[in-house]
């Protein structure tokens, strides 16, 4: 079974949140927002498990580029499958652009008045990353 996916150049991408199955599809490539930076996965990739940061998941399905916004999570990669467990995930048509812009502005304004030593600084940075990923996925 795994060999079939590798030979066809496709892999299964499954994206799951605590509340729903967001995506279960065959894709050519997927790019994920890893904690150490973005990384791409093709069929036949070396197995790995890693953490994700808030960002955009890019993938190609049927020759069409698509995007999802994730708030972080964990990904398991095997030779023929990518299983992404995300805290939250939104498709572009589910994103409220006005709300994301408000969250971006609020986060930027809050961060500009905070010290890096402030215990809320890291949480606000995550909120900003999430707002930016939602806007990037939407556009």
N, C-alpha and C positions, 0 to 999 in steps of 0.2 A: 504493500500500500504506500509506504513512504517513498519507495522508488518511483512509483507512478507520478507523484507530485513533482519530484526532482526532474524526471525526464520531460514533463510537460512545461517546466519552468514556472509552475504555479505553486503557491502555498496557501494554506487556509489561515485566514485572519479572523480570530474571534475576540471581540471586545465585550467585556462583562463588567457591570457595576453591581453594587448590592441590590439595586432595584430592578435591573433588566438586562437582557441580552441586547446590546446595541448593534452588533454587527457579527455576522457569520458568513464569510464570503471567500471566494478564491481570488487571489491577487497575484500580480507579477512581482511587485516590490512593495515594501513598507519601510518608512523612515520614522523612527521613534525618538522622543526627547529624553534620552538617558541622563542620569544624574551627572555624568562626566561629559555630556555633550550628545548631540544627535548622532544616530547610527542607522545604517540601512541594513535590511535583511532581504536576501533572495532565497529561493528554494535551494536546499543543500547547505544552508548556513550551519556553522558549528553550534551545537547546543549551548545555551546559557540561560541564566536567570539573573535579572538585574532590576534595580529600582528606576522609576521614571520620575521626572520632575514635571511640573505644570508646563504644558506646551501643546504643539500641534503634531498629530499623527498624520503623515502624508502616505497615501497608498494609491496604487494604480489597479483599477478594476475594469476589465474589458476594454483596455486602451484609454480609459478616462481617469484623469487625476482627480482624487477626492481627498477631503480633509476631515478630521475630527479634532475637537478641542478636549484635552484631558487635564484633570487637576492633579495628576500624579498617580502613582500606583506601582505595580510590579508586572514584569513581563517575563514569560517563559518562551524561549525560542527552541524549536527542534528543527530537524532537517526539512520538515514539510508543514510546520504549523507555528503560528505566533498566537499565544494566548495572553491577552492583556487584561489584567484585573485593575480597574481604575476606581478611584473614589467617586468621581463623576466624569461623565463624558457627554458631549453635545455634538450633534450634527449641525452643519451650517444653518439649516432651516429652523433649528430649534433655538438659535442664539438670538437674544434680544440685544441688538447692537446699541441702542440708546442706553440700556442698563449697563452694558459692558464699558461704554465710554464714561459713564458716571463713576463706575468702580475704578477705572483707570485714573481719572482726575482726582478722586478722593485719595487713592493710594499714593499718587505722586505728591499731592499737597501734604499728606501726612508724613511721608518720608522726608520731604524737604525740611520739616521742622523737627526731625528726630536725630538723635545722636546714634551712631552705629552701636553704641553700648546699651542703648535703650532695649529692654527685653521685648518690646513690641516690634522692633525693627525687622526682625527675621519674618515674623508673621505678616507684616505689611508688605514685605518684598514678595512673599508667596502670593498674596492677593493681587499685587501688580502683575506678576507673571501670568496668573490665571486670566486676568482681564485682557492682557496683551495677546494671549493665546486664543482667547475667544474672538477677539477682533481679527486676528490673522486668519483663523479658520473661516470666519464669516466672509471675508473679502478675497 
